[in-house]
Amino acid sequence: MVHAHHATVTLENYHQYRHVDKPGWKLGWTWANNEVIWSMSGAIVTDRGDCSSYSGSQMPHSCKKDPIIIDIAPDVTQNRSDGCCRGGRLSARAVDYFNSFSSFEFEVRNVGGKENSLGQAPNNVTFMAPGPGYTCSPFMLTHPSVSLDLGGQRQVPVAKTWKSTCTYSSFLANKSPVCCVSLSTFYNPIITPCRNCTCGGCREADKNTLSCIRPGDPLGGSNDEKNIIECTDHMCPIQVHWHIKNNYMNQWRVKLTISNYNFNRNYSNWNVLIQHPDDGVALFWGIDYYNSELMHSDKDRIGSVTTEVLMEKDPSSFTLQNGWAFPRRIYFNGENCDMPLPDTFPMLPN
């Protein structure tokens, strides 16, 4: 008798501002016994493994002890399941809730235990999005949930539910900051730049390195695995510039510019979170089919998006003194950007 069961896996991104970008997530685990994935819809296992002990017209989808699962593209018309097929992307929850989760289904066979047993939870859960930074807890047995049938019109109880929580750490994902902030104003000609060497080791002036190329120099062969950026004093792939353009009686106008110094990486569905000195926040993201993709740089130009924002102010509390018009923190795709020191902010004229 074949011991088997059907399972649905749902990935939910609870982070409000950090999304999972292409090439997409990778989910992995280690089976507790000799389980195999007999069939799968809505995703695929990257390695079939050794299935030489099986024969017949239908073979297992994967016999790997430690399978790695990836999403399939949205335009795939076959082998789909409900809530699947987002190309590995998970949107930030505050930006696009509907696309912040993804699901896939599969059939497990060779489940150990007695008849009608659902086996043991897999071990060693891993989640890459698409690189490191996430640490996942063991699967924990929770109150059985329900699955949706008939296009979500009917609830079907399930036999068992396991959950794992994966937490993100910028320190694990990145050895140094990935973005920096520069400031300028209409009332002071001095620009406060990003701090030197913010995102990497300092380089000798006017020299290319393994990780950067001087503006105007030929790019050479492309290598998608390496993040080659334009050589700058700050050496950051992303720079956010906050410029106070005008100061009106009841509003103030700011020009926000996000620059991408990568030569071979675009940022899809980017977002920028501004934390103001009074702890209020403003969230910005691109418009579909217009500027939702922050394009890479090339030898002739820097990839960038820009917008102007008119913000209402409270005359009883607003003042340009002491940097009130400058943000306290700026986050790009959920990553904390390096801010200039307060004593370097553009000063008001005497």
C-alpha positions in Angstrom: 0.0 0.0 0.0 1.3 3.5 -0.9 1.4 5.9 1.9 0.8 9.4 0.4 -0.8 12.7 1.0 -1.4 16.0 -0.9 0.1 19.2 0.5 -0.2 22.9 -0.2 2.6 25.3 0.6 1.9 29.0 1.0 4.7 31.6 1.2 3.6 34.9 2.7 5.7 38.1 2.8 4.8 40.0 6.0 7.5 42.6 5.5 5.8 45.9 4.8 8.5 47.4 2.5 10.9 44.6 1.5 10.0 42.5 -1.5 11.5 39.4 -3.1 12.7 40.4 -6.5 13.8 38.4 -9.5 15.3 35.9 -10.1 12.9 35.0 -7.2 12.7 32.9 -4.1 14.1 29.5 -3.4 12.6 27.2 -0.7 14.3 24.2 0.6 14.1 21.5 3.3 15.3 18.0 4.2 12.9 15.1 4.4 12.6 13.4 7.7 12.4 9.9 6.1 12.5 8.6 2.5 9.7 10.8 1.1 9.6 11.7 -2.6 7.6 14.4 -4.4 5.5 12.4 -6.8 3.9 15.3 -8.6 3.9 19.1 -8.2 1.9 22.0 -9.6 2.6 25.8 -9.3 6.3 25.3 -8.8 9.2 22.9 -9.7 12.1 21.2 -7.9 15.4 22.2 -9.5 16.9 18.7 -9.3 15.1 15.5 -9.9 17.7 13.4 -8.0 18.2 9.7 -8.1 14.9 8.0 -9.0 16.6 4.8 -10.3 14.6 2.6 -7.8 11.3 3.6 -9.7 10.1 2.3 -13.0 7.0 2.7 -15.1 5.3 5.3 -17.2 5.0 7.8 -14.4 8.1 8.7 -12.4 8.5 10.9 -9.3 8.9 14.6 -9.9 11.9 14.6 -7.4 13.6 12.0 -5.3 16.0 14.5 -3.7 16.5 14.2 0.1 16.9 18.0 0.2 14.8 19.5 -2.6 15.1 23.1 -3.7 11.8 24.5 -5.0 11.4 27.6 -7.3 8.4 29.4 -8.7 7.3 29.2 -12.3 6.6 32.2 -14.6 3.2 33.9 -14.7 2.8 33.2 -18.4 3.0 29.4 -17.9 -0.4 27.9 -18.8 0.1 24.3 -17.7 0.8 22.7 -14.4 -0.7 25.7 -12.4 -2.3 25.8 -9.0 -4.3 28.5 -7.2 -2.2 31.4 -6.0 0.9 30.3 -7.9 3.2 31.4 -10.6 4.5 34.9 -9.9 8.0 34.2 -11.3 9.5 34.0 -7.8 8.5 37.5 -6.8 6.7 38.4 -3.6 5.6 42.0 -3.3 6.0 44.1 -0.2 2.9 43.9 1.8 2.2 47.6 2.1 2.7 48.2 -1.6 0.8 45.2 -3.2 -0.9 42.9 -0.8 -2.4 40.6 -3.4 1.0 39.7 -4.8 2.7 39.4 -1.4 2.0 35.6 -1.2 2.4 32.6 -3.5 1.3 28.9 -3.3 2.0 25.6 -4.8 0.8 22.0 -4.4 2.4 18.6 -4.5 1.8 14.9 -3.7 4.2 13.2 -1.2 4.8 9.5 -1.3 6.9 7.1 0.8 5.5 8.7 3.9 6.8 6.9 7.0 4.6 5.7 9.8 1.4 3.7 10.0 -1.4 3.7 7.5 -3.1 7.1 7.1 -0.1 8.7 8.8 0.9 12.1 7.5 4.5 11.5 8.4 6.9 13.9 10.0 7.6 17.6 9.3 10.6 18.2 7.1 13.8 19.6 8.7 16.3 22.3 7.9 14.0 24.9 6.3 15.9 27.4 4.1 14.6 30.4 2.2 16.7 32.4 -0.3 15.2 35.6 -1.7 17.2 35.3 -3.9 20.3 35.6 -1.8 21.1 35.0 1.9 19.7 36.9 4.8 16.8 34.8 6.0 16.9 32.4 8.9 14.0 30.0 9.2 12.6 28.3 12.3 11.8 24.6 12.3 8.3 23.6 11.1 5.9 23.8 14.1 2.6 22.0 14.3 -0.3 24.5 14.5 -4.0 24.4 14.5 -5.1 22.9 11.2 -6.1 25.5 8.7 -8.5 25.3 5.8 -7.9 25.3 2.1 -10.1 27.0 -0.5 -11.8 25.1 -3.3 -13.9 26.1 -6.3 -12.0 29.4 -6.8 -12.2 30.3 -3.2 -15.9 29.7 -2.8 -15.7 26.7 -0.5 -13.6 26.0 2.6 -12.1 22.5 2.9 -10.6 21.4 6.3 -7.1 20.0 6.2 -5.6 17.2 8.3 -2.5 19.0 9.6 -0.7 22.3 9.3 3.0 23.1 9.9 4.4 26.6 9.9 7.9 28.0 9.7 8.8 31.7 10.2 11.8 33.1 8.3 13.3 36.3 9.7 15.5 38.7 7.7 18.7 40.2 8.9 20.5 43.0 6.8 23.7 42.0 8.6 23.5 38.5 7.2 22.5 39.6 3.7 25.0 42.5 3.3 28.4 43.1 4.7 28.0 46.8 4.2 25.1 49.2 3.4 23.5 49.0 0.0 22.4 52.6 -0.3 23.3 56.1 0.9 21.6 59.5 1.1 22.8 62.9 -0.1 21.1 66.3 0.7 20.8 69.7 -0.9 18.6 72.8 -0.7 17.6 75.9 -2.6 19.1 78.2 0.0 22.6 76.7 0.2 24.9 76.0 -2.8 26.8 73.3 -0.9 25.6 69.7 -1.5 26.0 67.3 1.4 27.2 64.1 -0.4 27.0 60.5 0.6 29.8 59.7 3.1 33.0 58.4 1.6 33.5 54.6 1.4 30.0 54.0 2.8 29.3 50.8 0.9 32.7 49.3 0.3 36.4 49.7 0.5 38.0 53.0 -0.6 39.6 52.9 -4.0 42.5 54.9 -5.4 41.4 57.9 -7.4 40.8 57.4 -11.2 41.4 53.7 -11.1 39.1 50.8 -11.9 38.7 47.9 -9.5 37.2 44.4 -9.6 33.9 45.8 -8.4 33.7 49.2 -10.1 34.4 50.9 -13.5 35.1 54.6 -14.0 32.5 56.7 -15.8 33.1 56.6 -19.6 35.3 53.5 -19.5 34.2 50.4 -21.6 32.2 47.9 -19.6 33.8 44.8 -21.2 32.1 41.5 -21.0 28.9 41.3 -18.9 28.7 39.1 -15.9 25.2 38.9 -14.3 26.6 37.2 -11.2 28.8 40.2 -10.2 27.4 43.5 -9.2 29.7 45.8 -11.1 29.0 49.4 -10.2 30.2 52.8 -11.3 33.2 54.0 -9.3 32.2 56.7 -6.8 33.5 58.1 -3.6 30.7 56.3 -1.7 30.8 53.0 -3.7 27.1 52.4 -3.1 24.9 50.8 -5.8 21.9 53.0 -4.8 21.9 56.7 -3.9 18.9 58.6 -2.7 19.1 62.4 -3.1 16.7 64.7 -1.1 16.6 68.2 -2.5 14.5 70.9 -0.8 13.4 72.9 -3.9 11.0 75.5 -2.6 9.6 76.7 0.7 6.1 78.1 0.7 3.9 79.4 3.4 1.8 76.3 3.8 3.8 73.7 1.8 7.3 72.7 0.8 8.4 71.1 -2.4 11.0 68.3 -2.5 12.7 66.7 -5.5 13.5 63.0 -4.8 16.0 61.2 -7.0 16.9 57.6 -6.8 20.1 56.6 -8.8 21.1 53.1 -9.7 24.9 52.8 -10.2 24.8 49.1 -11.0 25.8 48.3 -14.6 23.9 45.0 -14.8 21.1 45.1 -12.3 17.6 46.6 -12.5 15.3 47.0 -9.5 11.7 46.0 -10.2 8.9 47.3 -8.1 11.2 49.5 -6.0 10.0 51.5 -3.1 11.5 54.2 -0.9 10.3 54.9 2.7 11.0 58.3 4.2 10.9 58.7 8.0 10.4 62.3 9.0 11.7 63.9 12.2 8.3 63.7 13.8 8.3 59.9 13.1 5.7 60.3 10.3 6.5 58.2 7.2 5.9 58.6 3.5 6.1 55.6 1.1 6.9 56.1 -2.6 7.0 53.5 -5.4 7.0 53.5 -9.2 4.0 53.6 -11.5 3.4 50.5 -13.6 4.6 50.7 -17.2 6.2 54.1 -16.5 8.9 54.0 -13.8 8.3 50.9 -11.7 11.6 49.5 -13.0 14.7 51.4 -11.8 17.0 50.8 -14.7 20.7 50.0 -14.6 23.4 52.5 -15.6 25.6 52.3 -18.7 28.7 54.1 -19.8 26.7 57.1 -21.0 24.2 57.6 -18.2 23.2 56.8 -14.7 19.9 54.9 -14.3 17.5 56.9 -12.2 13.9 57.9 -11.3 12.9 61.2 -10.0 9.7 62.8 -8.6 8.7 66.1 -7.1 6.5 66.0 -3.9 4.5 68.9 -2.5 4.1 68.4 1.2 1.8 70.3 3.6 3.4 71.7 6.7 2.2 72.8 10.1 3.3 76.5 10.5 3.2 76.2 14.3 5.9 73.5 14.3 7.6 73.6 11.0 11.0 75.3 10.7 13.9 74.9 8.4 16.3 75.2 11.3 18.0 72.2 12.8 17.3 70.1 9.7 13.6 69.8 10.3 13.0 69.6 6.5 15.3 66.7 6.1 14.3 63.1 6.8 15.5 61.2 9.8 15.8 57.9 8.0 15.5 56.7 4.4 14.9 53.0 3.4 15.3 51.6 -0.1 13.4 48.3 -0.6 13.4 47.9 3.2 17.2 48.4 3.5 18.3 51.2 5.8 20.3 53.8 3.8 23.4 55.4 5.3 22.6 59.0 6.3 25.0 62.0 6.4 26.0 63.2 9.9 23.6 65.9 11.2 26.4 68.5 11.5 27.0 68.2 7.7 23.4 69.0 6.7 23.1 72.1 4.5 23.1 75.2 6.8 20.7 78.1 6.7 22.3 81.4 5.6 23.0 83.9 8.3 
